[in-house]
Amino acid sequence: MLLVDDRLKAAKDHANAGRHDNAALLFESILDISPGHPEALSGLLKARLESGDLEGAQAILSRASGQATQDPDFLSLAAKALILSNKAEEGEQLAERALALDPAHSQSVLLKAEFLATRGQLEEAELLLNGVLQRNRGDADVLQAIAKLYFAYGLFPPALAIAQDALTLLPDDARLNAFVGQILTALGDHGKATPFLEKAHLAEPNHPEYMLAIANNASALGQHSDALRVASRAKAMFPELMPIWLVYIKIMADRGNAAQALKEFAPVAKAAKDRMEATLTLGAAYRLAGEPEKAIALLEPLKPSAARLADPVRARLQSILRDAYLSTGRIDEAADTVAPVFYETLKLPEAERDNPEAIKARSSQAVLLLDPGLTNLEFMVMARFFGTIGNGRETPLAGPGSLSQLARMFGYTTYIANDAPGGASPPDGYPYSLPVSQILKLPEAVRGKPASGLPYLHSQPNYNEKWQSALSEFPRPWIGIAWNEATPGLTLDTLMPAVSGFPGTLIATNWDHSRQQLSGHAGVIDAGRHLQSMPDLAALISCLDMVIGPDTLVLHAAGASGKPGIVLNTYSEPWYWYHTGDGCLWYPTLKGITAPRAAHWAETMPELHALIQSTGSSILDTLPQPSETTQ
């Protein structure tokens, strides 16, 4: 007869190889012989959780022996089962009990850190995880947890470095490969993300999250047929999962078939068990389909009951509404979706909270905290307010190190880089702080209007002189052009026919490897090859007469510099490009042109060509004649 130890070893081998059914059978056979065997109970519970059998996992909890309830492995697995059963409070109690038995138990530490992070105690979570890591530097799970903490905070570069360290320990782990791919996707490096996502997908081809990641990444690379095929398969396999529908609708919208996708989703949303999740998904889908007004009409009636919603649900509702409001130019309503935290961070007494002068005086002494997840482009939009509410160029900024170059581009020399979750706290030496996300919540009398302070990006004279001298030999007007790296963005080959009819000289402003698209376009001056810094870019743009291109850093810099130009957007344009016939709300000197339908740029460009030419000509008509312009 097989001994218990033989069965236990075989069961663990099956579990490590992912053969959870075989492992469960052997663990069950051990429990038939020794009903309270803690390792067998833990192994069986883990097998049930790995296979998604939550009901089976709950049944095992009722069989737990006194010996098992003193085993940290079993307690941490039981905590996971309770969390998945929406019994988070009980789960945290079991995780605490496991830590009391073994303070260095990594799985229990991971659970505790997750609870801390959920409550916003990011520094405590990071400290706890790093403490365990010091005792066991080879624990890939702890490394991944730290990376996830950074990722959730929007600190993508350090998250990637730590996740890659974990991946060197477990190079074939599907979860780690998928996570590294997810971080690279967030960084916009979709080409590098592909092999990691594919490896995870091949290891677990039926995993819905990996299928979604593959579909999203393929869509970002312009591989629409591949993206749609994967998303359609995921939708057929998991028809009740709302995130799958959201990805499918986005891909269909990119192909010009948003109406069809929304029609398919309507009966699913109506029959969904979780009506709130279905409603929020539909609201987000309307926004992806370029219909923010429909998103507002659907979700606005939920605002009066928002206080009764669970925190994550309420945050998602407010996020979708805020984006939809901003996408329609309704700034005050967008501000209403943000809780007024600035009262506390500025430490304003109750009696002064309605006093704009008191708020302005206190904010002038504060450090501005760049919020988690703030993108480069959003930073450039919000930078218009920094001088108004702070202390001019002396206003200290604190945030991710990745934004430090942009801060210098705008002339802010006091930048405190903080690539740790504790970056939400004011740095030492600054009594007050103001999160950038709170700026729109400030009274208009304090922050100013969207066009306040324009232009607010000023170039340095010595850089200006260099570019003026370099460009002086070319005919004016000098028209800067920008483009995207790859489809579904706007590539240079697609843009050129629409801008080739202008008088003057076309100046290419792209400075990264997307410059290779210039091959074959001999008439375009490649200024990007000479760009050496962000202030250098600001100076080049200040010398140009007009700038044309899609949603890129160059167009934001042009708008912040007060340069005339045209921004070309798709049907689901970002909120900061809301525009009317008079220009863009946030950048009044720029004219916005939106693709007339959801489709590839090449398909819509013929329709946009006339708009670009007429809009560009009207801008050029307002410029000084060559004889009036200082060369």
C-alpha positions as CSV (number, residue, x, y, z in Angstrom):
1,M,0.0,0.0,0.0
2,L,1.3,3.5,-0.8
3,L,2.5,5.4,2.2
4,V,1.1,8.9,2.9
5,D,4.5,10.4,2.2
6,D,4.5,8.8,-1.3
7,R,1.0,10.1,-2.0
8,L,1.9,13.6,-0.7
9,K,5.0,13.8,-2.9
10,A,3.1,12.6,-6.0
11,A,0.3,15.1,-5.3
12,K,2.7,18.0,-5.0
13,D,4.4,17.0,-8.2
14,H,1.1,17.0,-10.0
15,A,0.2,20.4,-8.5
16,N,3.5,22.0,-9.5
17,A,2.9,20.7,-13.0
18,G,-0.6,22.3,-13.1
19,R,-2.4,19.0,-13.1
20,H,-4.8,20.1,-10.4
21,D,-7.4,17.3,-10.8
22,N,-4.7,14.6,-10.3
23,A,-3.3,16.5,-7.3
24,A,-6.8,16.8,-5.8
25,L,-7.5,13.1,-6.1
26,L,-4.3,12.2,-4.3
27,F,-4.8,14.8,-1.6
28,E,-8.3,13.4,-1.1
29,S,-6.8,9.9,-0.7
30,I,-4.5,11.2,2.0
31,L,-7.4,12.7,3.9
32,D,-9.3,9.4,3.7
33,I,-6.5,7.9,5.7
34,S,-5.7,10.9,7.8
35,P,-8.7,13.3,7.8
36,G,-6.9,16.2,9.6
37,H,-3.6,16.1,7.6
38,P,-2.7,19.8,7.4
39,E,-0.5,19.5,4.2
40,A,-3.2,17.5,2.4
41,L,-5.9,20.0,3.4
42,S,-3.7,22.9,2.3
43,G,-2.9,21.1,-1.0
44,L,-6.5,20.3,-1.7
45,L,-7.6,23.8,-0.9
46,K,-5.0,25.2,-3.2
47,A,-6.0,22.8,-6.0
48,R,-9.6,23.9,-5.7
49,L,-8.7,27.5,-5.8
50,E,-6.3,27.1,-8.8
51,S,-9.1,25.3,-10.7
52,G,-11.6,28.0,-9.9
53,D,-13.8,25.6,-7.8
54,L,-14.8,28.1,-5.1
55,E,-17.7,26.0,-3.8
56,G,-15.2,23.1,-3.3
57,A,-12.8,25.4,-1.6
58,Q,-15.5,26.5,0.9
59,A,-16.4,22.8,1.6
60,I,-12.8,22.2,2.6
61,L,-12.9,25.0,5.1
62,S,-15.6,23.2,7.0
63,R,-13.3,20.1,7.3
64,A,-10.4,22.0,8.8
65,S,-8.9,20.3,11.8
66,G,-7.4,22.1,14.8
67,Q,-3.9,21.2,13.5
68,A,-4.7,22.8,10.2
69,T,-5.9,26.0,11.7
70,Q,-2.5,26.4,13.3
71,D,-0.7,26.0,9.9
72,P,0.1,29.4,8.2
73,D,-0.1,27.8,4.7
74,F,-3.6,26.6,5.3
75,L,-4.7,29.8,7.0
76,S,-3.4,32.0,4.1
77,L,-5.2,29.8,1.6
78,A,-8.4,29.9,3.7
79,A,-8.1,33.6,3.7
80,K,-7.9,33.7,-0.1
81,A,-11.0,31.5,-0.3
82,L,-12.9,33.9,2.0
83,I,-11.8,36.9,0.1
84,L,-13.1,35.3,-3.2
85,S,-16.3,34.6,-1.3
86,N,-16.7,38.4,-0.6
87,K,-15.8,37.8,3.1
88,A,-12.8,40.1,3.1
89,E,-13.0,41.0,6.8
90,E,-12.9,37.3,7.8
91,G,-10.1,36.7,5.3
92,E,-8.0,39.5,6.8
93,Q,-8.5,38.0,10.3
94,L,-7.1,34.6,9.1
95,A,-4.2,36.4,7.4
96,E,-3.4,38.2,10.7
97,R,-3.6,34.8,12.5
98,A,-1.1,33.3,10.0
99,L,1.3,36.2,10.5
100,A,1.0,35.8,14.3
101,L,2.2,32.2,13.9
102,D,4.9,33.1,11.3
103,P,5.7,36.8,10.8
104,A,7.8,35.9,7.8
105,H,5.2,33.8,6.0
106,S,5.3,35.3,2.5
107,Q,1.8,34.4,1.3
108,S,0.3,35.9,4.5
109,V,2.4,39.0,4.1
110,L,1.2,39.3,0.5
111,L,-2.4,39.2,1.7
112,K,-1.8,41.7,4.5
113,A,-0.1,44.1,2.1
114,E,-3.0,43.8,-0.3
115,F,-5.4,44.8,2.5
116,L,-3.2,47.8,3.4
117,A,-2.9,49.0,-0.2
118,T,-6.7,48.7,-0.6
119,R,-7.1,51.1,2.4
120,G,-4.6,53.5,0.9
121,Q,-1.8,52.6,3.4
122,L,0.8,52.3,0.6
123,E,3.9,53.1,2.6
124,E,2.9,50.4,5.2
125,A,2.3,47.9,2.5
126,E,5.7,48.6,0.9
127,L,7.5,48.4,4.2
128,L,5.9,45.1,5.0
129,L,6.8,43.6,1.6
130,N,10.3,44.8,1.7
131,G,10.8,43.4,5.2
132,V,9.9,39.9,3.9
133,L,12.1,40.4,0.8
134,Q,15.1,41.2,3.0
135,R,14.7,37.8,4.6
136,N,14.2,35.9,1.3
137,R,15.4,37.7,-1.8
138,G,14.6,34.7,-4.0
139,D,10.8,35.0,-3.4
140,A,9.3,35.8,-6.8
141,D,5.8,36.2,-5.3
142,V,7.0,39.0,-3.0
143,L,8.8,40.7,-5.9
144,Q,5.7,40.5,-8.0
145,A,3.6,42.0,-5.1
146,I,6.0,44.9,-4.8
147,A,5.9,45.4,-8.6
148,K,2.1,45.4,-8.5
149,L,2.1,48.0,-5.7
150,Y,4.3,50.3,-7.8
151,F,2.2,49.6,-10.9
152,A,-1.0,50.4,-9.1
153,Y,0.6,53.7,-8.0
154,G,1.5,54.5,-11.6
155,L,5.2,54.0,-11.1
156,F,5.7,51.9,-14.3
157,P,9.5,52.0,-14.7
158,P,10.4,50.7,-11.2
159,A,7.5,48.2,-11.4
160,L,8.9,46.8,-14.6
161,A,12.4,46.5,-13.2
162,I,11.2,44.5,-10.1
163,A,8.8,42.4,-12.2
164,Q,11.7,41.5,-14.5
165,D,13.7,40.5,-11.5
166,A,10.9,38.1,-10.5
167,L,10.7,36.8,-14.0
168,T,14.4,35.8,-14.0
169,L,13.5,33.5,-11.0
170,L,10.5,32.0,-12.7
171,P,10.9,32.6,-16.5
172,D,8.1,30.3,-17.5
173,D,5.5,31.6,-15.0
174,A,2.4,32.7,-16.9
175,R,1.3,35.3,-14.4
176,L,4.7,37.0,-14.4
177,N,5.0,37.0,-18.2
178,A,1.5,38.5,-18.4
179,F,2.3,41.1,-15.8
180,V,5.6,42.2,-17.5
181,G,3.6,42.5,-20.8
182,Q,0.9,44.5,-19.0
183,I,3.5,47.0,-17.7
184,L,5.2,47.3,-21.1
185,T,1.7,48.0,-22.6
186,A,1.1,50.7,-20.0
187,L,4.5,52.2,-21.0
188,G,3.4,52.2,-24.7
189,D,6.0,49.6,-25.7
190,H,3.5,47.2,-27.4
191,G,6.1,45.5,-29.5
192,K,8.2,44.5,-26.5
193,A,5.0,43.5,-24.7
194,T,4.0,41.0,-27.4
195,P,6.3,38.0,-26.6
196,F,5.6,38.1,-22.9
197,L,1.8,38.2,-23.4
198,E,2.0,35.4,-26.0
199,K,4.0,33.3,-23.7
200,A,1.4,33.6,-20.9
201,H,-1.4,32.9,-23.4
202,L,0.3,29.8,-24.8
203,A,0.8,28.5,-21.2
204,E,-2.9,29.1,-20.3
205,P,-4.8,29.6,-23.6
206,N,-8.2,29.7,-21.9
207,H,-7.2,32.4,-19.3
208,P,-9.6,35.4,-20.0
209,E,-7.2,38.0,-18.7
210,Y,-4.4,36.8,-21.0
211,M,-6.7,36.7,-23.9
212,L,-7.8,40.3,-23.2
213,A,-4.2,41.5,-22.9
214,I,-3.3,39.8,-26.3
215,A,-6.3,41.5,-27.9
216,N,-5.6,44.9,-26.5
217,N,-2.0,44.8,-27.5
218,A,-2.7,43.6,-31.0
219,S,-5.2,46.4,-31.4
220,A,-2.6,49.0,-30.2
221,L,-0.2,47.6,-32.8
222,G,-2.8,48.0,-35.6
223,Q,-3.3,44.3,-35.9
224,H,-7.1,44.7,-35.9
225,S,-8.0,41.3,-37.4
226,D,-5.9,39.4,-34.9
227,A,-7.3,41.6,-32.1
228,L,-10.9,41.0,-33.1
229,R,-10.4,37.2,-33.5
230,V,-9.0,36.9,-30.0
231,A,-11.6,39.2,-28.4
232,S,-14.4,37.4,-30.2
233,R,-13.2,34.0,-29.0
234,A,-13.0,35.3,-25.4
235,K,-16.5,36.8,-25.7
236,A,-17.8,33.4,-26.8
237,M,-16.1,31.5,-24.0
238,F,-16.9,34.0,-21.2
239,P,-20.0,35.8,-22.3
240,E,-20.8,37.1,-18.8
241,L,-17.4,38.8,-18.2
242,M,-17.9,42.6,-18.6
243,P,-14.2,43.5,-19.2
244,I,-14.2,41.2,-22.2
245,W,-17.2,43.0,-23.7
246,L,-15.5,46.3,-23.2
247,V,-12.4,45.2,-25.1
248,Y,-14.5,43.8,-27.8
249,I,-16.5,47.0,-28.2
250,K,-13.4,49.1,-28.3
251,I,-11.9,46.9,-31.1
252,M,-15.1,46.9,-33.0
253,A,-15.3,50.7,-32.6
254,D,-11.8,51.0,-34.0
255,R,-13.0,49.1,-37.1
256,G,-15.9,51.4,-37.5
257,N,-18.5,48.9,-36.1
258,A,-19.3,50.4,-32.7
259,A,-23.0,50.4,-33.3
260,Q,-23.0,46.7,-34.1
261,A,-20.9,45.9,-31.0
262,L,-23.2,47.9,-28.8
263,K,-26.3,46.2,-30.3
264,E,-24.7,42.8,-29.5
265,F,-24.0,43.9,-25.9
266,A,-27.4,45.3,-25.2
267,P,-29.2,41.9,-24.4
268,V,-26.2,40.8,-22.4
269,A,-26.2,43.9,-20.2
270,K,-30.0,43.6,-19.7
271,A,-29.7,40.0,-18.5
272,A,-26.5,40.5,-16.4
273,K,-26.7,39.4,-12.8
274,D,-24.7,42.4,-11.6
275,R,-26.7,45.2,-13.1
276,M,-24.4,47.9,-11.8
277,E,-21.3,46.4,-13.4
278,A,-23.2,46.0,-16.7
279,T,-24.4,49.7,-16.5
280,L,-20.9,51.0,-15.9
281,T,-19.5,48.8,-18.7
282,L,-22.2,50.2,-21.1
283,G,-21.3,53.8,-20.0
284,A,-17.6,53.1,-20.6
285,A,-18.5,51.5,-23.9
286,Y,-20.4,54.6,-25.0
287,R,-17.3,56.7,-24.3
288,L,-15.1,54.3,-26.3
289,A,-17.5,54.6,-29.2
290,G,-17.1,58.4,-29.2
291,E,-20.5,59.0,-27.6
292,P,-19.8,60.7,-24.2
293,E,-23.2,62.4,-24.1
294,K,-24.8,58.9,-24.0
295,A,-22.5,57.9,-21.2
296,I,-23.6,60.9,-19.2
297,A,-27.3,60.3,-19.9
298,L,-26.9,56.7,-18.7
299,L,-24.8,57.3,-15.6
300,E,-25.9,60.7,-14.3
301,P,-29.0,59.3,-12.7
302,L,-26.8,57.1,-10.5
303,K,-25.1,60.2,-8.9
304,P,-27.6,60.7,-6.0
305,S,-27.1,57.2,-4.8
306,A,-23.3,57.1,-5.3
307,A,-22.7,57.5,-1.5
308,R,-24.3,54.1,-0.9
309,L,-22.1,52.3,-3.5
310,A,-19.0,50.3,-2.5
311,D,-15.8,52.4,-2.8
312,P,-14.5,50.7,-6.0
313,V,-17.8,50.9,-7.7
314,R,-18.3,54.6,-6.8
315,A,-14.7,55.4,-7.9
316,R,-15.4,53.7,-11.3
317,L,-18.7,55.6,-11.7
318,Q,-17.0,58.9,-11.0
319,S,-14.1,58.2,-13.2
320,I,-16.3,57.4,-16.3
321,L,-18.5,60.4,-15.6
322,R,-15.5,62.7,-15.1
323,D,-14.0,61.7,-18.4
324,A,-17.3,62.1,-20.2
325,Y,-17.9,65.5,-18.7
326,L,-14.5,66.7,-19.6
327,S,-14.9,65.3,-23.1
328,T,-17.9,67.5,-23.6
329,G,-16.3,70.6,-22.0
330,R,-18.3,70.5,-18.8
331,I,-15.5,71.3,-16.4
332,D,-17.6,72.3,-13.3
333,E,-19.6,69.1,-13.5
334,A,-16.3,67.1,-13.9
335,A,-15.0,68.8,-10.7
336,D,-18.1,67.7,-8.8
337,T,-17.0,64.0,-9.3
338,V,-13.8,64.8,-7.2
339,A,-14.0,64.8,-3.4
340,P,-12.5,68.1,-2.0
341,V,-9.4,66.5,-0.4
342,F,-7.5,69.8,-0.8
343,Y,-9.1,71.2,2.4
344,E,-7.2,68.6,4.4
345,T,-3.9,68.6,2.4
346,L,-3.7,72.4,2.6
347,K,-4.8,72.2,6.3
348,L,-7.4,74.9,5.8
349,P,-9.4,75.8,8.9
350,E,-13.1,75.3,8.6
351,A,-13.8,79.0,8.7
352,E,-11.5,79.6,5.6
353,R,-12.7,76.9,3.3
354,D,-15.0,79.2,1.3
355,N,-12.4,82.0,1.1
356,P,-10.6,82.0,-2.3
357,E,-7.9,84.3,-0.9
358,A,-7.2,82.0,2.0
359,I,-7.0,79.0,-0.4
360,K,-4.7,80.9,-2.8
361,A,-2.4,82.0,0.0
362,R,-2.1,78.5,1.4
363,S,-1.6,76.9,-2.0
364,S,1.3,79.3,-2.7
365,Q,3.2,77.7,0.2
366,A,2.4,74.1,-0.9
367,V,4.2,71.5,-2.9
368,L,2.2,70.2,-5.9
369,L,1.9,66.4,-5.8
370,L,1.7,64.8,-9.2
371,D,-0.9,62.0,-8.8
372,P,-0.4,58.3,-9.5
373,G,-0.9,57.4,-13.1
374,L,-0.7,61.0,-14.4
375,T,0.5,60.7,-18.0
376,N,3.0,63.0,-19.7
377,L,0.2,64.6,-21.8
378,E,-2.1,65.2,-18.8
379,F,0.8,66.8,-16.9
380,M,1.2,69.2,-19.8
381,V,-2.5,70.1,-19.7
382,M,-2.6,70.7,-16.0
383,A,0.7,72.6,-15.9
384,R,-1.2,75.8,-17.0
385,F,-2.5,76.1,-13.4
386,F,0.8,75.5,-11.6
387,G,1.9,79.1,-11.6
388,T,-1.5,80.5,-10.9
389,I,-2.1,78.5,-7.7
390,G,1.5,78.2,-6.6
391,N,4.5,80.5,-6.5
392,G,5.3,80.9,-10.2
393,R,8.3,78.9,-11.4
394,E,9.4,78.5,-7.8
395,T,6.5,76.2,-7.1
396,P,8.0,72.8,-6.0
397,L,6.7,69.7,-7.7
398,A,6.9,66.2,-6.4
399,G,6.1,63.0,-8.3
400,P,7.4,60.1,-10.4
401,G,11.0,60.6,-11.7
402,S,9.7,60.0,-15.3
403,L,8.1,63.4,-15.2
404,S,11.1,65.3,-14.1
405,Q,12.2,66.3,-17.7
406,L,8.8,67.7,-18.5
407,A,9.0,69.7,-15.3
408,R,12.3,71.2,-16.4
409,M,10.8,71.9,-19.8
410,F,8.2,74.1,-18.2
411,G,10.9,75.9,-16.1
412,Y,10.3,74.2,-12.8
413,T,13.7,73.6,-11.3
414,T,12.5,72.3,-7.9
415,Y,11.4,68.8,-8.7
416,I,11.4,66.1,-6.0
417,A,11.4,62.7,-7.7
418,N,9.7,60.1,-5.6
419,D,9.3,56.6,-7.2
420,A,7.7,55.0,-4.1
421,P,4.1,54.6,-3.0
422,G,4.8,57.0,-0.2
423,G,5.1,59.8,-2.8
424,A,1.5,60.7,-2.0
425,S,2.8,62.4,1.2
426,P,4.3,65.8,1.3
427,P,8.2,65.8,1.2
428,D,10.0,66.9,4.3
429,G,10.2,70.7,4.6
430,Y,6.8,71.4,3.0
431,P,4.0,71.9,5.5
432,Y,1.2,71.8,2.8
433,S,0.5,69.8,-0.3
434,L,-1.9,70.0,-3.2
435,P,-2.6,66.9,-5.4
436,V,-2.8,67.9,-9.0
437,S,-6.1,65.9,-9.3
438,Q,-7.6,68.4,-7.0
439,I,-6.9,71.5,-9.1
440,L,-10.2,71.4,-11.0
441,K,-11.9,71.2,-7.7
442,L,-10.5,74.5,-6.6
443,P,-12.6,77.6,-7.1
444,E,-12.2,79.2,-10.6
445,A,-11.1,82.4,-8.8
446,V,-8.1,80.5,-7.5
447,R,-7.1,78.2,-10.4
448,G,-8.3,80.3,-13.3
449,K,-10.0,79.2,-16.5
450,P,-8.7,76.6,-18.9
451,A,-7.0,79.2,-21.1
452,S,-5.5,81.1,-18.1
453,G,-1.9,82.1,-18.3
454,L,-1.5,81.2,-22.0
455,P,1.1,80.8,-23.2
456,Y,2.6,79.0,-20.3
457,L,5.5,77.1,-22.0
458,H,8.4,79.6,-22.6
459,S,11.6,78.7,-24.4
460,Q,15.1,79.8,-23.5
461,P,16.7,82.5,-25.6
462,N,19.9,80.7,-26.3
463,Y,18.0,77.7,-27.6
464,N,15.8,80.0,-29.7
465,E,18.8,81.6,-31.4
466,K,20.1,78.2,-32.4
467,W,16.9,77.2,-34.1
468,Q,16.3,80.6,-35.7
469,S,19.7,80.4,-37.3
470,A,19.3,76.8,-38.4
471,L,15.9,77.4,-40.1
472,S,16.7,80.8,-41.6
473,E,17.8,79.3,-44.9
474,F,14.4,77.7,-45.6
475,P,11.3,79.5,-47.0
476,R,8.6,80.5,-44.5
477,P,6.1,79.7,-43.2
478,W,7.8,77.0,-41.2
479,I,5.2,74.3,-40.6
480,G,6.0,71.7,-38.0
481,I,4.5,68.2,-38.4
482,A,4.3,65.3,-36.0
483,W,3.0,61.7,-36.3
484,N,2.5,58.5,-34.5
485,E,4.9,55.6,-34.3
486,A,2.5,53.0,-35.8
487,T,-1.1,52.3,-36.8
488,P,-3.7,52.7,-35.6
489,G,-2.1,56.0,-34.9
490,L,-1.5,58.6,-37.7
491,T,1.7,57.7,-39.5
492,L,3.7,60.0,-41.7
493,D,2.8,58.3,-44.9
494,T,-0.8,58.8,-44.2
495,L,-0.4,62.4,-43.1
496,M,1.8,63.7,-45.9
497,P,-0.8,63.9,-48.7
498,A,-2.9,66.2,-46.5
499,V,-0.1,68.7,-45.7
500,S,2.0,68.6,-48.9
501,G,0.0,71.4,-50.6
502,F,1.0,74.1,-48.1
503,P,3.5,76.9,-49.0
504,G,6.8,77.2,-47.1
505,T,8.8,74.4,-45.4
506,L,7.7,71.2,-43.6
507,I,9.7,70.7,-40.4
508,A,9.7,67.2,-38.9
509,T,9.5,67.4,-35.1
510,N,9.7,63.7,-34.1
511,W,12.9,62.8,-32.4
512,D,12.6,59.1,-31.6
513,H,12.9,56.0,-33.8
514,S,9.7,57.0,-35.6
515,R,12.0,59.3,-37.6
516,Q,12.7,56.3,-39.8
517,Q,9.3,57.1,-41.5
518,L,11.0,60.1,-43.1
519,S,12.6,57.8,-45.6
520,G,11.3,58.7,-49.0
521,H,10.1,62.2,-48.0
522,A,13.1,64.3,-49.2
523,G,11.3,67.6,-49.0
524,V,10.8,67.5,-45.2
525,I,13.5,69.0,-42.9
526,D,14.4,66.5,-40.2
527,A,14.8,68.8,-37.2
528,G,14.2,65.8,-34.8
529,R,17.7,64.4,-35.4
530,H,19.1,67.6,-33.7
531,L,16.8,67.6,-30.7
532,Q,18.8,67.0,-27.5
533,S,16.5,67.9,-24.7
534,M,13.0,68.9,-23.7
535,P,13.9,72.7,-23.6
536,D,15.4,72.2,-27.0
537,L,12.0,70.9,-28.3
538,A,10.3,73.9,-26.7
539,A,12.6,76.3,-28.5
540,L,12.0,74.6,-31.9
541,I,8.3,74.9,-31.5
542,S,8.5,78.5,-30.5
543,C,10.2,79.2,-33.9
544,L,7.6,77.5,-36.0
545,D,4.7,79.3,-37.6
546,M,2.2,76.4,-37.3
547,V,2.2,72.8,-36.1
548,I,0.1,69.9,-37.4
549,G,-0.3,66.4,-36.1
550,P,-2.1,63.9,-33.8
551,D,-2.3,63.7,-30.0
552,T,1.4,63.9,-29.2
553,L,3.7,65.8,-26.8
554,V,4.6,68.1,-29.7
555,L,1.0,69.3,-30.2
556,H,0.6,69.9,-26.4
557,A,3.8,71.8,-26.4
558,A,2.5,73.9,-29.4
559,G,-0.7,74.6,-27.6
560,A,1.1,75.5,-24.3
561,S,3.3,77.8,-26.3
562,G,0.4,79.6,-27.9
563,K,1.3,78.4,-31.4
564,P,-1.4,78.1,-34.1
565,G,-1.9,74.6,-35.4
566,I,-4.2,71.7,-36.1
567,V,-4.6,68.6,-33.9
568,L,-6.0,65.5,-35.7
569,N,-8.0,63.1,-33.5
570,T,-10.1,60.0,-33.8
571,Y,-13.8,59.8,-33.0
572,S,-12.9,58.9,-29.3
573,E,-10.6,61.8,-28.8
574,P,-9.1,62.3,-25.3
575,W,-10.9,64.8,-23.1
576,Y,-8.3,67.5,-23.4
577,W,-8.9,67.9,-27.1
578,Y,-12.6,69.0,-26.7
579,H,-13.1,71.6,-29.3
580,T,-15.7,73.8,-31.0
581,G,-15.5,75.9,-34.2
582,D,-13.5,78.5,-32.3
583,G,-10.7,76.1,-31.3
584,C,-9.8,73.7,-28.5
585,L,-11.0,74.5,-25.1
586,W,-7.7,73.9,-23.4
587,Y,-5.5,75.1,-26.3
588,P,-7.4,78.0,-28.0
589,T,-4.7,78.6,-30.7
590,L,-5.1,75.0,-32.0
591,K,-8.0,74.0,-34.2
592,G,-9.3,70.5,-33.7
593,I,-10.3,68.2,-36.5
594,T,-12.0,64.9,-35.7
595,A,-12.1,61.9,-38.0
596,P,-15.7,61.6,-39.3
597,R,-16.0,58.0,-38.4
598,A,-14.3,55.2,-36.5
599,A,-11.9,53.7,-39.0
600,H,-8.3,53.6,-40.1
601,W,-6.7,57.0,-40.7
602,A,-6.0,56.1,-44.3
603,E,-9.7,55.6,-44.9
604,T,-10.7,58.9,-43.3
605,M,-7.8,61.1,-44.6
606,P,-9.5,61.9,-48.0
607,E,-12.4,63.4,-46.0
608,L,-10.0,65.2,-43.7
609,H,-7.8,66.5,-46.5
610,A,-10.1,69.4,-47.4
611,L,-10.6,70.3,-43.8
612,I,-6.8,70.4,-43.1
613,Q,-6.2,72.5,-46.2
614,S,-8.9,75.0,-45.5
615,T,-8.2,75.2,-41.7
616,G,-4.4,75.5,-42.4
617,S,-4.9,78.1,-45.0
618,S,-7.0,80.3,-42.7
619,I,-4.3,80.0,-40.1
620,L,-1.6,80.9,-42.5
621,D,-3.6,83.9,-43.7
622,T,-3.3,85.4,-40.2
623,L,0.5,85.1,-40.1
624,P,2.9,87.9,-41.0
625,Q,4.0,88.0,-44.6
626,P,7.6,86.9,-45.2
627,S,8.8,90.5,-45.6
628,E,7.3,91.3,-42.2
629,T,8.9,88.3,-40.5
630,T,12.2,88.5,-38.9
631,Q,14.4,85.7,-40.3
